[in-house]
Amino acid sequence: MKNILKISLTSAMIGLSLISCQSDLTSLNEDPKHPAVIPSENLFATALFQSSYYMDNPSVNFNNYRFFTQQWAETQYPQETQYDLVTRNQPRNHFNRMYVYTLNNIKQAKVNLQKEANSDVVKANKLATLEIEEIFVWENLVDTFGDVPYSDALKSDEIFSPKYDDAKTIYLDLIKRIDAVTATVNTSSKGYATGDLVYYGNMTKWVKFANSVKLRLAMNLADEEPALSKSVAESAIAAGVISSETEAYKFKYDGNTFSNPVYDNLVASNRDDFLPSELVINTMSGLSDPRMNVWFTKVNGVYKGGVFGELNDPFSNYSQLSSYFRSSTGESNLMSYAEITFLKAEAAARGYSAGGTAADLYTAAVTASMNENGVTSADTGAYLLANPYNASNWKQSIGVQAWIAMFNKGLACWNFTRRLDYPILVNPPKSNLSSVPYRMPYSDQEYVLNGANVKAAAIKIGGDKATTKLFWDKF
């Protein structure tokens, strides 16, 4: 059997289709090294790699989350910190990676799974794993772009010009899907023994992760629909969210087949361009933050950050990201214990039942970040004593500490800054935009391949601009 694997970059963003043709001499044409049907575990592993690598990628060609939160500065090419999102086609690149290379593989894995030999329990767990990962990718797309193709997407055989669904409607559907899929999981059995490069078939951890995604969705709804946000957040917490760093969603790189994307950009590419920003250095210095000793190098005995949006040259005159971030086997920690605990602290501050007081959860969240980064308990205690929870301005208190804790965790950090508006991010003088970015503009390819629908979506959201806020970003 001869197989042709095609990736179709249509407006529907449906790319993975297996087309086979077969001669009468079937047995002579069979190739055991190139199977007619790719195992679902292989497709799942590919989807996990693509989603993790490109959600976490600091390259100027992709998501640019670290620039949107002004945590990284540049030396040689400041266009990205000046919010030029056109020259390098970042919206197109991220859009395609999530749809074509990730969602497509999950879709095909679901199809191929049905043809594989598994017990009913294992098959249900595998299907649930695929569904949870798919929901996570959809959340990324909505929180990056806003309205996106959803109900019509992944249907290239039927629909070539998918409509853009309302972002809030997608949110509500994702919450329903989480509730539905977690009810199908049998935690006493495993899912994918191989192919699952995050939790390795541990379904208890997959359920906690799903509930944590639900909590993230709920907190983003806090200013849009407070009552719904409260009920969904409390439901997620009661059902069980990530409760330790061992349960965090981390893609693990082996340094050979897969290398950490930060390593690829800082070390493998020999690129002397990325610096911790002046805002990060000055904020953490003002708080006497011990994580600086882990994360950054010093210049002449002091920390010095790059000016955001400016040409900082030469590279050696500034603090740099330390060896802590330069390992080829470093993990992409896309949903950490610290993030979930900060979300719980915010929930408590908003009056939700979150399993503790806002002050206690704030302390737990900061401590979780310190532990994650190898800070001693003595230094953690001193930091918390000097920087206690401030109930009178909880948005600033939680917002600044979450922004620091989410350093190098792009989308998670951007969600906090957009929702809580702390720290205050100032649009750089040479910016290409009228304000800091609140969303990623749509892919330029969509205007060629799906013009009518993307133009309608742009009008609906108030303009396809990086400065147009998402539906949940009210302030």
N, C-alpha and C positions, 0 to 999 in steps of 0.2 A: 504494500500500500504506500502510495506516495502522498505526503502531507505537505500542505503549504500553510505556514503560519503567517497570518496577515495582521498588521496593526493598521486600522483604518482611522485616520484623523478626520472623521466627519464632524459636523456640528453637533451630532448626537454624542460625540466623544465615546463611541463604542468601537473599540479597536480589536478585540481579540476574537477571531473567528477561525475555526479549524475547518478547512475545506479539503475533502479527500476525493481522490479519483482512483478507481480500481480497475485493473485489467481483468480479463477472464482468468489469467494465470495468477490468481490471488496468492497462493502459497509461495510462489517464486518471488513475489514482490514484497513479502513481509520483512520488515526490518526491526528486529527486537531492540535495537539501540535507539530507535526513534519511534516510540509508540504512537498509535493512532489517537489515543486519548491520554492527555497529560494527567498524572495523578493529582487529585485535589490538594494533597499536602504540598506538592511542588508549587502549584499556583498560589496557595496560601502563603508559603514562605516568600515567594516573590512579592506578593502584595504587602506583606509585613515589612520587607526590606524597603520597597519603594516608598511606602507611606512614612516609615520612620526616618529613612535617610533624607528625604526631601522636605519633611516637616521640620527637620532639625538642621538642614543645610544652611551654613552661613554664607554661601557663595553670593556674590553680587548679582548672579544670574537667576536667582530663585526667590524665595519668599521674602527676604529682607526684613523679617520680624525684628531682628536685633537692631536695625536702624530705625524702625518705627517706634521702638521704645527708647531710642537714643542711648543704648548701653554700649554700643561699639562705635568707634570713630574710624576714619580711614586716613591714610597718609598720601598715597600716590594718586588715587582716583576718587575724589570726593563726591562724584555725581549722585551716588546712591544715598549718601547722607544729606544731599540737597534735594532728595526725593524726586529724582529723575527715574520714572518707572516705564519709560518708553524705549530708551536706547537699547537696553539689554532684554526687553520683552519678558520681564519677570512675571507679569500676570499670565501670559501664554504658557510659560514654562511650568508654573505651579499648577495651573488649571489642567494641563495635559498630564502631568505626573499623577495627579490625584484621580482623574477620570480614566485616562487611557491605560496607565500602567498599574493602577491600584484597584479601582472599582471594577474594571473589566476582569481582572484576574480573580477577584472574589466572586463575581457573577459566574464565571466559567467554573470555578471550584465548586460552587453550589450545584451546578448541573452535573459535573463529573462525579461528585460525591454520591449521587443517587445510583450510579452504576457500579459502585465499589462494594466489596463484601465487608460489612460491619454488622455487629449486633444492633438492634433497634436503639438501645441506650447510647452506644458509642456514636452511632450515626446522628442521633438527636444532639448530642454534645458537640460533635464536629460542626453540624449545621449552625448551632447556637454560637460557636466560636466565630465562624465566618460572619454571621449576622452582627455580632457585637463589634467586630473590627470594621465592618461596613458602616455601621452607625457612627463610629468614631471618625471615620474619614468624612462622612457627610457633615458632621459637626465642624470639622476643620474648614470645609468648603464654605459653609454658611457664615462662619465667623470670620472668614477671610474676605469673601466677596459680597455677602448679603443674599439677595434673591439669586438662585441658580437653577439650571435644569435639574429636575428631581423626578417627578412622576413620569415624565416622557423620556428620561435619560436611560441609557443602557438598552435601548430598543432599536438598534440600527436596522434590523430586518423590517421594522414596521414604521418607524418614525425617523425621518432624516433631518427634521428641523424641530427640535424639542422646545417646548415653551419653558419659560422661566417661572418657577414656583415662588410664591410669597415666602420669604424667609421665616416669618413667624409660623406659618402653616407647616413648614418643614420641621421647625423646632417641636411643635406639638405632636407631629407624627413620630418624630424620633423618640420622644418620651413614651408614647404608646408602644412603639416597637421594643424599647428596653423592657417595659413591663411584661410584654408578651414573651420575649425571648428568654428572660431570666426564669420565667415560670416553667420552661421546658427543660431546664438543666438538671441533671442528676449529679450532684457533687460527689457522690460516692464512687463514681466511675470517671475515667479519663476521657479526654477528647483526642486531639492529635498527639500521638506519641512522638512523631517526627513532623517537621514542618512548622510547628508552633515554636517560633524563635523568641517568644516573649515569656509565656507561662508554662510551656512544655506540657500541655495537656492538663494542667491543674485547673479544674473547673470552678473551684471555690474562688480562686484568684480572678478568673474571668468574670464571675458574677459580681465580685466586689468592684472590679474595674468598670463594668457596665453601670453599676449604681453610682460610681464616681463621675462618669460621664453625665449621668442624669443630674447629679448635684451641680456640675458645671453649667449645664443647660438651665437649671432652675435659678441659679444665682444670676446668670445673665438676664433672666426675665424679671429681676427684682424691681426695677424701676418702670418696666413696661406693664407688668401685671403682678402687683405685690401679693395678692391673695393666692394666685396660682403658683407663684414662685415659692411661697411659704409651704403650701401643701406638697408640692413636688419635692422640695428640698428635704422636708421632714420625712417624707416617704423614702427617699433615697438613703438618708442617714439611718433610719430605723431598719431598713433592709440590709444594711451593712456596706460601708464604703472602705476604701483603702485605709488600713489602720496601722501600717508599719511600712518602713522603706522596703522590706522584703516583698511587699505586695505591690509596689509601684510598677507602672507600665514602662518597662525598659527593654529596648531592643539591644541585644548583645552582639557585638562585632567580634569576629575571630582574628582580625588583623591580616587575614590572607584573602579569603573569598570576599569578605566584607570588611571595610575599614571605616572607622568613625568619620563622619563628614567634616567635623571640626579639624581632626588630624589631617584629612585630605587637603583642606584649605590652608591650614597653618604650616604644615610640615611637608607633606608629600609634594605640594605645589611650589614649595619654597617662596611663598608669597609674604613678603614683609610689608603688610598693608593694614592689617586690622589691629586696633588698639582699644583698651578700655577707655571709655569716654571721660571727659573732664567731669561731667555730671555724676557718673558712677563714683569716680575717685573722690571728688569733693564731698559727696553725700556720705559715703562710707567713712571717710576720714573724719568728718564732723561728728560721726556717731561712734568713733573708735571701734570700728567693726573688725573683729579678729579674722573674718573670712578673707580680708585683703591679703594676709600673709600666705594664704593658700592659693589664691587666685592670680595674684599679680606680682610682677617683679618691681624692683625699685631702681631709680636713676639717681646716682650720687646720694644714696641713703634715704631718698624720699619717693613717695608715689606721685606720679605726674600723668594726668590723663590727656588724651587728645581732644582738641577743640572740635566739637561736632559740627559737621557741615563745612569744614574748612580743609585746606590742604596742609596736613601736618607732616613736615619733612625736616630733618631725616627721622626715620623710624627709630633709630637707636637713642633718640633724645627723650623718649617717652617710656612709661611703664608698659609692659607687654603681658599678654596672657601667659601664665606660667605653664610649667610642664604638666600641671594638673589637667589641663585641657588638651594636651598634645599627644595623648596615647592613641595608637591605632585601634586598641581594643576598648576604648572608653565607650560607655553606654549612652544611647540616646534616651534620656529620662523624660518622657513626654507627658507623664502624669505622676508626679511625685507625691509622697506622703505629706511633705510640707505644703504643697499646693492645696491638697484636700483639707488639711487642717486650717489653713488660712480661709478657705471657703466656709468651713464650719464656724470659724471665728466671726466672719462677716455675717453669716446667717444669724448667729446669736446676737450680734450688734443690731441687727434689724428686727429683733424680737421673735425669731424663730426658735423652736425647740431643737437644739443642735447637740445635745449631750454634754453641755457644760456652759459656763459663763463665757462671755466674749473675752474677758481678761484671761481666764484660764486657757482658753483655746488659742489666744494670741501667744501666750507663753509657750504652749505646746508646739505651735507652728514655728516660731523662731527657733526653739530647741531642736525641732526636727530638721530644719535647714542646717543648723550648726553641726548636728550629728552626721548628717549626710556629707558634710564637707570636712569632717575630721577635727572639729574644734573641741577643745577640752571642756569638761563640765564646769571647771572653774572660770574659764573665759566666757562661757555661755552665761553663767550666773551673773558675772560682772556686767556683761552687756545688757542683760534684761533689767538689772538694777538701775543702770544708767538710762535705759530706754524703755520704760514701762508702758503698758497700754494706756492710751488716753481716751477715755470714754466721751469727753466733750467734743472731740474731733476724731471719731473712730475711723472715718474714711481716710484721713491723712495717716493716722497711726497704723492701720492695717495696710493701706495702699503703699506707703513707702517701704514698709518691711517686706511685703509680698513682692514688690518690684525688685528689691535686693535679692531676696531668696530665689526668685525666678531668673536670676542672671544665667544666661545661656540656655534658657527654656523659653524660646521665642513667643509662640502663640499664647501660652499660659500667662506670660508676663503682659502681653498686649491686651489680653482680656481684662486683667486687673487695672491697667492704666486707663483703658477706655471706660470701664464701669465706675471706678472710684475717682478718677481724675487726679490721682496723686501717684508719683510726684508730678508737679506741673511741668509739662514739656513745652519748651519754647521753640517756635518755628525758626530755623536758622535763617540768618539774613540773606543768604544766597539761594534760598529754597525755590524750587520750581512750583510750589503750591502756595495757596493762601493761608494754610494752616498745617499742622501736623497731620499725617494720614490717619483716617479712621476705618478705611477699608482698602482692599486692593481693587483697582479698576478691572473691568472685564478683559478677557483675552482678545487681542486684536484679530485673531483668526475667527472668532465668533462673528465679527462684523462682515467677514467675507463669506462664511459658511452658513451662518444662522442670523443674517442681518435683521430681518423683521422682528424676530423674537428678542434679540439682545437690545435692539433700539427701544422696543416697548418696555423692557425691563428697566432700561436706563431712565426713561421718562417716569416710570412708576416710582422709583426710589428717590427721585429728585435730581437725577444727573449722574452719569457714570464717571464720577470723580473720586479721587482718593480722599477728598475732604467731605464727602457725603457720609453721614453717620449711619450705622446699622440701626435697625428698628429698635433694638434694646438699649442703645446708647443715648439716653435721654438728656444728659447734662454735660 
